[in-house]
Amino acid sequence: MFEKFLRKISAILISLFVFAVYLTTLAKSTVSLDNGELAATSYLLGIPHPTGYPLFTIIGFLFSHIPLSMRVIHQLNLLSTIYASIGVFFTIKLIRIIVDELENSLSSEKFQLNKLSEFSITLISIIGGLVFAFSKTFWFQSTNYEVYTLNIALMSATIFYSIRAYLKERVNQDEINFLINKWLVVFILFGLILSHHLLGVFVIIPIMYLYFKNFQRTRIITFLKFILISGLIAILFYSYIPIRSSMNSLVGFGRPANILETIDHITGKIYRPMMMSSDASAINNLITFISSLSFHFDKYDFDNSEFNLMILLIVPGLFFAFVYRHKIFNLFLILLAIYLIVPLFYAILDIDAYFLPAYYIIVIFISTGIYFLMKVISRDLYKKIFVVFLILLVSVQFYFNYNRVDQSEVYLEEGYFNSIVKHIEDNSVLINFSSWLHSLSMYYQLVEKVKPNVVFITYPIAGERWYAEQVNCLFAKEKLIDVDSNRIKFNLSGRQVYLTYEMIKKVQAGEMKFGDNLQFIPFGLTYKLSKKGEYVEQPFDLYELRFMKVKLYTNQELKDILMTMMINRIYYELDFAKYDKAEELTKLFVAKFGVENLPINLLQYYNK
């Protein structure tokens, strides 16, 4: 009786437990590359970067306007946690029906093994769900508002209902209406996947594999009807993009006003050069994926160790899958191949998130490995020891990944943005090269109204007419960016001008030109335009960033920027014989980064 009750409630109970754990690592601020942009476009009902994510945006808009006593970014980060918990729920349900199917089909096989109890089957599904819930990349994505957790929630639900429909079909072949309703749920979910992230489109291949396993010509017509329903759902949501664009939404990426422009936005035309990366990039991505499956025990090293020691259980899982060639295993092998190969051709920074579907399939095979070992261990005592061993492995994975993904006290990116704008005058212009800072400025300026009168210009997209019009209308109320000429022209007269760290290289390369009597001098984390030979005072409270202990790429990137800008400012102070200020800043540098990172010729100002 208890085992049946546990079977019914295990998925929901574990999902709630995981949700509670996720709350302890949830970010209260902006923490990832697109976090700020996605939060701003959701809250203000704008148009996110391609592929547009209309389902994600609309749900985010509705959720962000629920009156909760938290910041908008915190509230939207919470939504990702909810998506992730739903994904864990369907993962547990999926593992359960797979194990049930294996138990039923194995009973007639020549290598029949001992039957597992209801409790053992439930335990396998729970452990599998926890392995995925506490895997590094998925857990990290649950901490902040990004598109990937909703994608996994929809994919896991779609795969679960696909397998359930397929299994129901075998025992209810005469109940046509019953089966149509089961498959209808699958294709509605597939329509929602299409409305969110196009990476999920490949789920249709295993769906077709299951749907046409018992081929009948009449099923083709029904399948086409189902696909039409999926397509109509996607069209309904994607119509949001041109409709919202026609309403002159000034928040977001692009302004697709017609069908062709909308298709270009949905298919990510602007990103195609990054999607078709070089062979070297594809090899690097493959190495990244393989390395992520290795394990280490440094809780502050974010790289690799996706599943820690639990990855070892994929070996018996794959062995069992290849020996026992069940149709369901074929489905997951197809999915694994697809979601391993496709991300290889993306030249993007957050490639680990694109491997999430592959990690999801790996968890299925890890769970299969647990099932296989539970079957071959015949003695109850050894089974109990094995269960304790599994709990220990999950606990180790949990312990190390908790420290790696915990974003609850991370304010690094917010501090970076605030340090940049802290002493910038209103109506100044800051020209930036980074999509990261572009994302931060969208959120903090448009949602939280931090320095809303400072004009941020993102240089790589400044030549796009939609972006120029957006900047001119949002910030300048005048033609600040001239898009009528063949070259980008900024009308900056009467405004103080700042450049970010990356943009100064454009000036040095001659790509951007200013007057011969002008120069850019280091000012905090930016470069400020000033007259040659003129000394510009700068407060030293522009370097107050709270770095993380975890070795994350954003952490190291900002450290490098801060170190470079502080050293440049020290040299600037020395050029004007401001020795006291140089000494003060040198000591501040050493306090932050250690004397070993200080250039040798500056040591004299530290030792004074």
For each residue, the residues with C-beta under 8 A, 3 or more apart:
1: 4 5
2: 5 6
3: 6 7 117 118 119 122
4: 1 7 8 118
5: 1 2 8 9
6: 2 3 9 10 118 119 122
7: 3 4 10 96 118 121 122
8: 4 5
9: 5 6 12 13
10: 6 7 13 14 92 96 122 125 126
11: 14 15 89 92 93 96 125 129
12: 9 15 16 89
13: 9 10 16 17
14: 10 11 17 18 88 89 92 126 129 130 133
15: 11 12 18 19 85 86 88 89 92 129
16: 12 13 19 20 85
17: 13 14 20 21
18: 14 15 21 22 84 85 88 129 130 133
19: 15 16 22 23 81 82 85
20: 16 17 23 24
21: 17 18 24 25 133 134
22: 18 19 25 26 81 84 85 139 142 143
23: 19 20 26 78 81
24: 20 21 406 408
25: 21 22 139 142 143 402 405 406 407 408
26: 22 23 74 77 78 81 142 143 407 408
27: 30 31 35 73 74 77 143 144 407 408 410
28: 70 71 73 74 77 408 411
29: 71 73 74 410 411 413 414
30: 27 35 36 39 73 144 413 414 417 439 440 443 444
31: 27 35 143 144 407 410 412 413
32: 35 144 146 350
33: 349 350 435 436 439
34: 37 38 48 49 146 147 435 439
35: 27 30 31 32 38 39 73 77 144 145 146 413 439 443
36: 30 39 40 73 413 439 440 441 442 443 444
37: 34 40 41 48 49 253 438 439 442 443
38: 34 35 41 42 48 53 56 60 76 145 146 147 439
39: 30 35 36 42 43 60 64 72 73 76 145 443 447
40: 36 37 43 44 46 251 442 443 446 447
41: 37 38 44 45 46 47 48 57 251 252 253 442
42: 38 39 45 46 48 56 57 60 61 64 76 145
43: 39 40 60 61 64 65 72 76 447
44: 40 41 249 251 446 447
45: 41 42 57 58 61 244 249 251
46: 40 41 42 57 244 249 250 251 252
47: 41 52 57 241 244 245 249 251 252 253 254 255 256 265
48: 34 37 38 41 42 52 53 56 57 252 253
49: 34 37 252 253 254
50: 253 254 265 266 267 268 269 270 271
51: 197 198 265 266 267 268
52: 47 48 57 238 241 265 266
53: 38 48 56 57 147 196 197
54: 57 58 195 196 237 238 240 241
55: 58 59 150 192 195 196 237
56: 38 42 48 53 59 60 147 150 196 197
57: 41 42 45 46 47 48 52 53 54 60 61 240
58: 45 54 55 61 62 237 240
59: 55 56 62 63 79 150
60: 38 39 42 43 56 57 63 64 76 79 145
61: 42 43 45 57 58 64 65
62: 58 59 65 66
63: 59 60 66 75 76 79
64: 39 42 43 60 61 72 75 76 79
65: 43 61 62
66: 62 63 75
67:
68: 75
69:
70: 28 74 75 78
71: 28 29 74 75 448
72: 39 43 64 75 76 447 448
73: 27 28 29 30 35 36 39 76 77 145 443 447
74: 26 27 28 29 70 71 77 78
75: 63 64 66 68 70 71 72 78 79
76: 38 39 42 43 60 63 64 72 73 79 80 145
77: 26 27 28 35 73 74 80 81 143 144 145
78: 23 26 70 74 75 81 82
79: 59 60 63 64 75 76 82 83 145
80: 76 77 83 84 141 142 143 144 145 146 149 150
81: 19 22 23 26 77 78 84 85 142 143 149
82: 19 78 79 85 86
83: 79 80 86 87 142 149 150 152 153
84: 18 22 80 81 87 88 133 138 139 141 142 149 152 153
85: 15 16 18 19 22 81 82 88 89 142
86: 15 82 83 89 90 153 156 157
87: 83 84 90 91 132 138 149 152 153 156
88: 14 15 18 84 85 91 92 129 132 133
89: 11 12 14 15 85 86 92 93 129
90: 86 87 93 94 153 156 157 159 160
91: 87 88 94 95 128 129 132 133 156 360 363
92: 10 11 14 15 88 89 95 96 125 126 128 129
93: 11 89 90 96 97 125 160
94: 90 91 97 98 156 159 160 163 364
95: 91 92 98 99 124 125 128 129 364 367
96: 7 10 11 92 93 99 100 121 122 125
97: 93 94 100 101 160 163 164 167
98: 94 95 101 102 163 328 364 367 368
99: 95 96 102 103 116 121 124 125 367 371
100: 96 97 103 104 121
101: 97 98 104 105 163 167 326 328
102: 98 99 105 106 324 326 371
103: 99 100 106 107 115 116 121
104: 100 101 107
105: 101 102 108 109 326
106: 102 103 109 112 113 324 375
107: 103 104 112 115
108: 105 112
109: 105 106 112 324
110:
111:
112: 106 107 108 109
113: 106 375 376
114: 375 378
115: 103 107
116: 99 103 120 121 124 371 374 375
117: 3 120 121
118: 3 4 6 7 121 122
119: 3 6 122 123
120: 116 117 123 124 374 383
121: 7 96 99 100 103 116 117 118 124 125
122: 3 6 7 10 96 118 119 125 126
123: 119 120 126 127 387
124: 95 99 116 120 121 127 128 367 370 371 374
125: 10 11 92 93 95 96 99 121 122 128 129 367
126: 10 14 92 122 123 129 130
127: 123 124 130 131 367 370 390 391 394
128: 91 92 95 124 125 131 132 363 364 366 367 370
129: 11 14 15 18 88 89 91 92 95 125 126 132 133
130: 14 18 126 127 133 134 394 398
131: 127 128 134 135 307 310 363 366 367 394 397
132: 87 88 91 128 129 135 138 359 360 363
133: 14 18 21 84 88 91 129 130 138 139
134: 21 130 131 139 394 397 398 401 402
135: 131 132 138 139 306 307 359 363 397 401
136: 139 140 292 302 305 306 307 401 404 405
137: 140 141 292 306 352 353 355 356 359
138: 84 87 132 133 135 141 142 149 152 356 359 360
139: 22 25 84 133 134 135 136 142 143 401 405
140: 136 137 143 144 404 405 407
141: 80 84 137 138 144 146 148 149 353 356
142: 22 25 26 80 81 83 84 85 138 139 149
143: 22 25 26 27 31 77 80 81 139 140 405 406 407 408
144: 27 30 31 32 35 77 80 140 141 407
145: 35 38 39 42 60 73 76 77 79 80
146: 32 34 35 38 80 141 149 353
147: 34 38 53 56 150 151 196 197
148: 141 151 152 197 353 356
149: 80 81 83 84 87 138 141 142 146 152 153
150: 55 56 59 80 83 147 153 154 196 197
151: 147 148 154 155 193 196 197 199 200 356 357
152: 83 84 87 138 148 149 155 156 356 357 360
153: 83 84 86 87 90 149 150 156 157
154: 150 151 157 158 189 192 193 196 200
155: 151 152 158 159 193 200 203 357 360
156: 86 87 90 91 94 152 153 159 160 360
157: 86 90 153 154 160 161 189
158: 154 155 161 162 186 189 190 193 200 203 207
159: 90 94 155 156 162 163 203 206 335
160: 90 93 94 97 156 157 163 164
161: 157 158 164 165 182 185 186 189
162: 158 159 165 166 186 206 207 210 211
163: 94 97 98 101 159 160 166 167 210 328 331
164: 97 160 161 167 168 182
165: 161 162 168 169 179 182 183 185 186 210
166: 162 163 169 170 210 211 213 327
167: 97 101 163 164 170 171
168: 164 165 171 172 178 179 182
169: 165 166 172 173 179 182 214
170: 166 167 173
171: 167 168
172: 168 169 175 178 179
173: 169 170 179 214
174:
175: 172 178 179
176: 179 180
177: 180 181
178: 168 172 175 181 182
179: 165 168 169 172 173 175 176 182 183
180: 176 177 183 184 222
181: 177 178 184 185
182: 161 164 165 168 169 178 179 185 186
183: 165 179 180 186 187 211 222 226
184: 180 181 187 188 226 229
185: 161 165 181 182 188 189
186: 158 161 162 165 182 183 189 190 207 226
187: 183 184 190 191 226 227 229 230
188: 184 185 191 192 229 230 233
189: 154 157 158 161 185 186 192 193
190: 158 186 187 193 194 203 204 207 230
191: 187 188 194 195 229 230 231 232 233 234
192: 55 154 188 189 195 196 233
193: 151 154 155 158 189 190 196 197 200 201 203
194: 190 191 198 200 201 230 231 233 234
195: 54 55 191 192 233 234 236 237 238
196: 53 54 55 56 147 150 151 154 192 193 200
197: 51 53 56 147 148 150 151 193 200
198: 51 194 201 266 267 268
199: 151 202 339 342 354 357
200: 151 154 155 158 193 194 196 197 203 357
201: 193 194 198 204
202: 199 205 335 338 339 342
203: 155 158 159 190 193 200 206 207 335
204: 190 201 207 208
205: 202 208 209 334 335 338
206: 159 162 203 209 210 331 332 334 335
207: 158 162 186 190 203 204 210 211
208: 204 205 211 212 223
209: 205 206 212 213 327 330 331 334
210: 162 163 165 166 206 207 213 327 331
211: 162 166 183 207 208 219 223
212: 208 209 215 219 223
213: 166 209 210 327
214: 169 173
215: 212 219
216: 219
217: 220 221
218: 221 222
219: 211 212 215 216 222 223
220: 217 223 224
221: 217 218 224 225
222: 180 183 218 219 225 226
223: 208 211 212 219 220 226 227
224: 220 221 227 228
225: 221 222 228 229
226: 183 184 186 187 222 223 229 230
227: 187 223 224 230 231
228: 224 225 231 232
229: 184 187 188 191 225 226 232 233
230: 187 188 190 191 194 226 227 233 234
231: 191 194 227 228 234 235
232: 191 228 229 235 236
233: 188 191 192 194 195 229 230 236 237
234: 191 194 195 230 231 237 238
235: 231 232 238 239
236: 195 232 233 239
237: 54 55 58 195 233 234 240
238: 52 54 195 234 235 241 262 266
239: 235 236 242 243
240: 54 57 58 237 243 244
241: 47 52 54 238 244 245 256 262 265 266
242: 239 245 246 256 257 258 259 261 262
243: 239 240 246 247
244: 45 46 47 240 241 247 249
245: 47 241 242 248 249 254 255 256 257
246: 242 243 257
247: 243 244
248: 245
249: 44 45 46 47 244 245 252 255
250: 46 470 473 474
251: 40 41 44 45 46 47 442 446
252: 41 46 47 48 49 249
253: 37 41 47 48 49 50
254: 47 49 50 245 261 265 270 464 466
255: 47 245 249 261 466 469 470
256: 47 241 242 245 261 262 264 265
257: 242 245 246 261
258: 242 261 262
259: 242 262 263
260: 263 264
261: 242 254 255 256 257 258 264 265
262: 238 241 242 256 258 259 265 266
263: 259 260 266 267
264: 256 260 261 267 269 270
265: 47 50 51 52 241 254 256 261 262 268 269
266: 50 51 52 198 238 241 262 263
267: 50 51 198 263 264
268: 50 51 198 265 271 272 275
269: 50 264 265 272
270: 50 254 264
271: 50 268 274 275
272: 268 269 275 276
273: 276
274: 271 277 346 347 348
275: 268 271 272 345 346 347
276: 272 273 345
277: 274 281 282 285 344 345 346 347
278: 281 282 347
279: 282 283
280: 283 284
281: 277 278 284 285 347
282: 277 278 279 285 286 344 345
283: 279 280 286 287
284: 280 281 287 288
285: 277 281 282 288 289 343 344 345 346 351
286: 282 283 289 290 344
287: 283 284 290 291
288: 284 285 291 292 351 352
289: 285 286 292 293 340 343 344 355 358
290: 286 287 293 294
291: 287 288 294 303 304
292: 136 137 288 289 303 304 305 306 352 355
293: 289 290 304 306 307 311 362
294: 290 291 304 305 311
295: 304 305 307 308 309 311
296: 301 304 305
297: 305 400
298: 301 400
299: 399 400 402 403 404
300: 403 404 549 550 551
301: 296 298 304 305 404 550 551
302: 136 404 550 551 552 553
303: 291 292 551
304: 291 292 293 294 295 296 301
305: 136 292 294 295 296 297 301 308 400 401 404
306: 135 136 137 292 293 311 359
307: 131 135 136 293 295 310 311 359 362 363 366 397
308: 295 305 311 393 396 397 400 401
309: 295 312 393 396 397
310: 131 307 313 366 393 394 397
311: 293 294 295 306 307 308 314 362 366
312: 309 315
313: 310 316 317 366 369 370 373 393
314: 311 317 318 362 365 366 369
315: 312 318 319 369
316: 313 319 320 368 369 372 373
317: 313 314 320 321 364 365 366 367 368 369 370 371 372
318: 314 315 321 322 365 368 369
319: 315 316 322 323 369 372
320: 316 317 323 324 368 369 371 372
321: 317 318 324 325 326 329 332 333 365 368
322: 318 319 325 329
323: 319 320
324: 102 106 109 320 321 329
325: 321 322 329 330
326: 101 102 105 321 329 330
327: 166 209 210 213 330 331
328: 98 101 163 331 332
329: 321 322 324 325 326 332 333 368
330: 209 325 326 327 333 334
331: 163 206 209 210 327 328 334 335
332: 206 321 328 329 335 336 361 364 365
333: 321 329 330 336 337
334: 205 206 209 330 331 337 338
335: 159 202 203 205 206 331 332 338 339 357 361
336: 332 333 339 340 358 361 362 365
337: 333 334 340 341
338: 202 205 334 335 341 342
339: 199 202 335 336 342 343 355 357 358 361
340: 289 336 337 343 344 355 358
341: 337 338 344 345
342: 199 202 338 339 345 346 354
343: 285 289 339 340 346 351 354 355 358
344: 277 282 285 286 289 340 341
345: 275 276 277 282 285 341 342
346: 274 275 277 285 342 343 351 354
347: 274 275 277 278 281
348: 274 351 354
349: 33 553
350: 32 33 353 354
351: 285 288 343 346 348 354 355
352: 137 288 292 355 356
353: 137 141 146 148 350 356
354: 199 342 343 346 348 350 351
355: 137 289 292 339 340 343 351 352 358 359
356: 137 138 141 148 151 152 352 353 359 360
357: 151 152 155 199 200 335 339 360 361
358: 289 336 339 340 343 355 361 362
359: 132 135 137 138 306 307 355 356 362 363
360: 91 132 138 152 155 156 356 357 363 364
361: 332 335 336 339 357 358 364 365
362: 293 307 311 314 336 358 359 365 366
363: 91 128 131 132 135 307 359 360 366 367
364: 94 95 98 128 317 332 360 361 367 368
365: 314 317 318 321 332 336 361 362 368 369
366: 128 131 307 310 311 313 314 317 362 363 369 370
367: 95 98 99 124 125 127 128 131 317 363 364 370 371
368: 98 316 317 318 320 321 329 364 365 371 372
369: 313 314 315 316 317 318 319 320 365 366 372 373
370: 124 127 128 313 317 366 367 373 374 390
371: 99 102 116 124 317 320 367 368 374 375
372: 316 317 319 320 368 369 375 376
373: 313 316 369 370 376 377 386
374: 116 120 124 370 371 377 383 386
375: 106 113 114 116 371 372
376: 113 372 373
377: 373 374 382 383 386
378: 114 382
379: 382 383
380: 383 384
381: 384 385
382: 377 378 379 385 386
383: 120 374 377 379 380 386 387
384: 380 381 387 388
385: 381 382 388 389
386: 373 374 377 382 383 389 390
387: 123 383 384 390 391
388: 384 385 391 392
389: 385 386 392 393
390: 127 370 386 387 393 394
391: 127 387 388 394 395
392: 388 389 395 396
393: 308 309 310 313 389 390 396 397
394: 127 130 131 134 310 390 391 397 398
395: 391 392 398 399
396: 308 309 392 393 399 400
397: 131 134 135 307 308 309 310 393 394 400 401
398: 130 134 394 395 401 402
399: 299 395 396 402 403
400: 297 298 299 305 308 396 397 403 404
401: 134 135 136 139 305 308 397 398 404 405
402: 25 134 299 398 399 405 406
403: 299 300 399 400 406 549 550
404: 136 140 299 300 301 302 305 400 401 550
405: 25 136 139 140 143 401 402
406: 24 25 143 402 403 409 410 550
407: 25 26 27 31 140 143 144 410
408: 24 25 26 27 28 143
409: 406
410: 27 29 31 406 407 413 546 548
411: 28 29 414 415 546
412: 31 415 416 545 546 547 548 554 555 558
413: 29 30 31 35 36 410 416 417 436 440 554
414: 29 30 411 417 418 440 444
415: 411 412 418 419 544 545 546
416: 412 413 419 420 437 440 525 545 558
417: 30 413 414 420 421 437 440 441 444 450
418: 414 415 421 422 444 450
419: 415 416 422 524 525 542 543 544 545
420: 416 417 424 430 437 500 524 525 526
421: 417 418 424 430 450 451 454
422: 418 419 524 541 542
423: 523 524 538 539 542
424: 420 421 428 430 451 454 496 498 526
425: 428 454 496
426: 451 453 454
427: 453 454 455 495 496
428: 424 425 454 455 495 496 497 498
429: 454 455 457 480 490 492 495 496 497 498
430: 420 421 424 454 455 456 457 497 498 499 500 526
431: 457 459 490 497 498 499 500 503 512
432: 437 438 441 456 457 458 459 500 502 503
433: 458 459 460 500 502 503 506
434: 437 438 458 500 502
435: 33 34 438 439 458 460
436: 33 413 439 440 554
437: 416 417 420 432 434 440 441 456 458 500
438: 37 432 434 435 441 442 456 458 461
439: 30 33 34 35 36 37 38 435 436 442 443
440: 30 36 413 414 416 417 436 437 443 444
441: 36 417 432 437 438 444 445 456
442: 36 37 40 41 251 438 439 445 446 447
443: 30 35 36 37 39 40 73 439 440 446 447 448
444: 30 36 414 417 418 440 441 447 448 450 451
445: 441 442 448 449 450 451 452 454 456
446: 40 44 251 442 443 449 452 474
447: 39 40 43 44 72 73 442 443 444
448: 71 72 443 444 445
449: 445 446 452
450: 417 418 421 444 445
451: 421 424 426 444 445 454
452: 445 446 449
453: 426 427 475
454: 421 424 425 426 427 428 429 430 445 451 475
455: 427 428 429 430 471 475 476 480 495
456: 430 432 437 438 441 445 471 475
457: 429 430 431 432 462 471 480 481 490
458: 432 433 434 435 437 438 461 462 467
459: 431 432 433 462 488 503 506
460: 433 435
461: 438 458 464 467
462: 457 458 459 467 468 471 481 488 490
463: 467 468 483 488
464: 254 461 467 468 483
465: 468 469 483
466: 254 255 469 470
467: 458 461 462 463 464 470 471 481
468: 462 463 464 465 471 472 481 482 483
469: 255 465 466 472 473 483
470: 250 255 466 467 473 474
471: 455 456 457 462 467 468 474 475 476 480 481
472: 468 469 475 476 477 478 479 480 481
473: 250 469 470 476 477
474: 250 446 470 471
475: 453 454 455 456 471 472 480
476: 455 471 472 473 479 480
477: 472 473
478: 472 491
479: 472 476 482 491
480: 429 455 457 471 472 475 476 490 491 492
481: 457 462 467 468 471 472 488 489 490 491
482: 468 479 485 488 489 490 491
483: 463 464 465 468 469 488
484:
485: 482 488 489
486:
487:
488: 459 462 463 481 482 483 485
489: 481 482 485
490: 429 431 457 462 480 481 482
491: 478 479 480 481 482
492: 429 480 495 497
493:
494:
495: 427 428 429 455 492
496: 424 425 427 428 429 528 529
497: 428 429 430 431 492 514 528 529
498: 424 428 429 430 431 523 526 527 528 529
499: 430 431 503 504 507 520 526 527 529
500: 420 430 431 432 433 434 437 503 504 525 526 527
501: 504 525 526 527 561 564 565
502: 432 433 434 505 506
503: 431 432 433 459 499 500 506 507 512 527
504: 499 500 501 507 508 520 527
505: 502 508 509
506: 433 459 502 503 509 511 512
507: 499 503 504 510 511 512 513 514 520
508: 504 505
509: 505 506
510: 507 513
511: 506 507
512: 431 503 506 507
513: 507 510
514: 497 507 518 520 529
515: 518
516:
517: 531 532
518: 514 515 529 530 531 532
519: 529 530 531 532
520: 499 504 507 514 527 528 529 530
521: 527 528 530 536 572
522: 527 528 565 568 569 572
523: 423 498 526 527 528 536 538 542 569
524: 419 420 422 423 538 542 543 565
525: 416 419 420 500 501 542 543 561 562 565
526: 420 424 430 498 499 500 501 523 565
527: 498 499 500 501 503 504 520 521 522 523
528: 496 497 498 520 521 522 523 536
529: 496 497 498 499 514 518 519 520
530: 518 519 520 521 534 536
531: 517 518 519 534
532: 517 518 519
533:
534: 530 531
535: 576 578
536: 521 523 528 530
537:
538: 423 523 524 542 569
539: 423 542
540: 543 584 585 588
541: 422 544
542: 419 422 423 523 524 525 538 539
543: 419 524 525 540 562 565 566 588 592
544: 415 419 541
545: 412 415 416 419 558 562
546: 410 411 412 415
547: 412 555 558 559
548: 410 412 552 555
549: 300 403
550: 300 301 302 403 404 406 555
551: 300 301 302 303 555 556
552: 302 548 555 556
553: 302 349 556 557
554: 412 413 436 557 558
555: 412 547 548 550 551 552 558 559
556: 551 552 553 559 560
557: 553 554 560 561
558: 412 416 545 547 554 555 561 562
559: 547 555 556 562 563 593
560: 556 557 563 564
561: 501 525 557 558 564 565
562: 525 543 545 558 559 565 566 592
563: 559 560 566 567 589 593 597
564: 501 560 561 567 568
565: 501 522 524 525 526 543 561 562 568 569
566: 543 562 563 569 570 585 588 589 592
567: 563 564 570 571 589 598 599 602
568: 522 564 565 571 572
569: 522 523 538 565 566 572 573 585
570: 566 567 573 574 582 585 586 589 602 605
571: 567 568 574 575
572: 521 522 568 569 575 576
573: 569 570 576 578 579 581 582 585
574: 570 571 577 578 579 582
575: 571 572
576: 535 572 573
577: 574
578: 535 573 574 581 582
579: 573 574 582 583 605
580: 583 584
581: 573 578 584 585
582: 570 573 574 578 579 585 586 605
583: 579 580 586 587 605 606 608
584: 540 580 581 587 588
585: 540 566 569 570 573 581 582 588 589
586: 570 582 583 589 590 598 602 605 606
587: 583 584 590 591 606
588: 540 543 566 584 585 591 592
589: 563 566 567 570 585 586 592 593 597 598
590: 586 587 593 594 595 598 606
591: 587 588
592: 543 562 566 588 589
593: 559 563 589 590 597 598
594: 590 597 598
595: 590 598 603 606
596:
597: 563 589 593 594
598: 567 586 589 590 593 594 595 602 603 606
599: 567 602 603
600: 603
601: 604
602: 567 570 586 598 599 605 606
603: 595 598 599 600 606 607
604: 601 607 608
605: 570 579 582 583 586 602 608
606: 583 586 587 590 595 598 602 603
607: 603 604
608: 583 604 605
